[in-house]
Amino acid sequence: MVDYKLHKIEDVTIVELLSDITSEEAAHFNEILRNIIKNDYRLILNMKGVNLINTPAISVLISIAKEVREKGGDLKISNVNKNVMTLLHKMQLEKIISVYDNLLSALGDFK
């Protein structure tokens, strides 16, 4: 089960991820994000609590990013640790979703 907290700063929803996202959690992760994007299209995933993410979860990210952009929003990622960033680089995810060192930088890009 994916552990997370939601915060809102102005019109941006911050999804603070507090656990790893593996194949077993990918469906739950997808469900969480799909529920959020019913009403919110400007998202930041704060991945400070994520030490492991795998391909099914990254597929969820790509799908969600595409959907929110079709609705005029965007998905950004912040606070990615070194291990996760290595995988994101290998999969060239930063070409699809903007990745930031910290939450403030990601928020600033929505302005």
Order of alpha helices (4+ residues) and beta strands (2+ residues): beta-beta-alpha-beta-alpha-beta-alpha-beta-alpha
